[in-house]
Amino acid sequence: MAEIRINRLRKAFNTFEVVHGIDIHIQDGEFCVFVGPSGCGKSTVLRMVAGLESVTSGEIVLGDRVINDLPPKDRDIAMVFQNYALYPHLSVADNIGFPLRMRGIDRTIIRKEVERVAEIIGLRDLLERHPRQLSGGQRQRVAMGRAIVRDPQAFLFDEPLSNLDAQLRVEMRTQIRELHQRIRTTTIYVTHDQVEAMTMADRIVVLKDGRVEQSGSPLEIYDRPANPFVARFIGSPSMNLFTGRLGEQGLVLKDGAVLPLVRPFGSHDEAVYGVRPEHLDIVEVGTPGSLEAVVAVVEPTGAETMIFARRDGQEITATFRTRPTVKAGERIALKPDTSAVHLFSGDARLN
Amino acid sequence: MADLKIAGAPKRSLLASVRENLTDGPGFLWLMMTPPLLLLALVVGLPVAKAVMLSFDRVVLTRPKLAGDFTFHNYIRLFTDIDAWLAVLRSCLYMSGTVFGSIVLGLAAALLTRRIVRFRGLWRSIFILPWTMPAIVAAMVWGVMYDSNFGILNQLLRMLPFVDANVEWLLNKSIVLPALIVVQVWNEFPVAYIFFLAALHAIPEELYEAASVDGASPFQQFLFVTLPQIKYVLAVIVVLLLIFGFRAFPVIYLLTGGRTETLTVATFNAAFRAYDFSYAATLGVLAMFVSLALVLIYLHLTLRRGKADAAS
């Protein structure tokens, strides 16, 4: 187990730079999730840590070693791939034991270790099977078994759940989390699914276009997103963002409507006003500080009711634990909870 | 649909019933199979039958009076003919040599060009080029190079300080077989190359990445990932090249004028040097059984794989 420090890491393919000097510090035993839209460089960074991509410049430090130029086999890390990457010609037991076998470890010890791991991941009865005889979830577990069998300094997961169906994904999420709580190995987990990031991470690193947008605990990022991108990317349904100009009472939209703030801002600059769907209330039409909108769709999920409304072509989403009795086509007024408002200017957070 | 209406209902139903009767049951199967089977019988079965008949006769052009009686003479002769069995041994050596050489060379070339990105097409063309050359042309070109007095091989060899005599590549009995094998390998290793290249490209890159993270050195990756993944293709190529090697004739015959007798060359010599068609046919029957064994292995391999694919 070890901490991982990534210092001013850059990656360029020929002249095309995809990772622009990022700094990430992952503590010993931490479960760190890299999340971002496709093409944001999260997998590239992970592959550089694994040694599967070369480092253009910067430093990757594992424990107290700079591992930039070490071949993957000498880095003492384990990786779980999106497509499992199991060896099709080997049985489950041989797949799990593979890393040990490569190190020339005695067969009887390997068998013992494989059985120990099979117990942890619940594959005891399938050890003699071949990968093609397993379901997707079982294959995923074998891949994890192969990773934990040799007790590496760090685990790397590259979108490990994206090939599984929704229900299994939720199950495996919990299992991976449990596994981590049990063995406490430093982990980097890459996903494009912000729900996975929120539910699994000790710390989330949000990446976009090869830059770190924000890094912090899931709730920190949810409660205080650093910029409009993070604000929209984290949370489902997405945060509502309104562009307008700051005024005495709050943010003034183009059509004159005013969104309230806790305290007035001195400046009169353009700003982005963000409010999460759960921080909107239905109030009487005409209430000051509310936005009028026409209900487009009402989606009850049981626990929550989601209302999609439109105003001037802009969509507004609101969620309610209660069950408001509104219908599509109805005109409603939505009032933001001023204490939970996010205010951005350009790429920076104002409040 | 409009056409059918014009054609009229009764006619169509008659046609349909005829068709039904035809396509139902094994009769239709045999009807469809008969033309190709007849053709095969004509072009394959007939010559084979004729050869078998010849082998139980004594058709020797220089002694026409011997012909006409059923006899085991040729088979008895075959079992006591040391030269024939030496020819079989030479065939086996030739086969193993060419198979081994072609596999090693083809696999090496495929591994080398697999990850090449620049000039990929050029590299592939270079490695496939020898295969495009007919064996006869290849044999003639190598014949010039092997020439004892003027060949480039001896010219190069003579540049070495400790070599002071020309090597009789094709006349020296202990060198001629390897020399022939080199030509055959040069000519046919591209077959192995193409097979291997295709097989290598079918291996997911992720397996190598997983293996390298799991601590496998490049050699271990070859041993534990590449080799198991191309095992089946390897087996198929081995058998295919064994068949090629066993049937090889032009290279050996052209370069040695038939002095180096493998089973095929011995058969040719028996027929067209000694004019003993019956004995040649007997050698041919022996060759046929060897080929048959190889083909059966080949079919077993490929059919079993086909079934496994269908099952998974």
Interface residues (C-beta under 8 A of the other chain):
Chain A: A50 G51 L52 P71 P72 K73 R75 I77 A78 M79 F81 N83 A85 L86 Y87 P88 H89 L90 F98 P99 R101 M102 R103 R132 R146 R150 L156
Chain B: P204 E206 L207 E209 A210 A211 S212 V213 D214 G215 A216 S217 Q220 F224 V225 P228 Q229 K231 S312
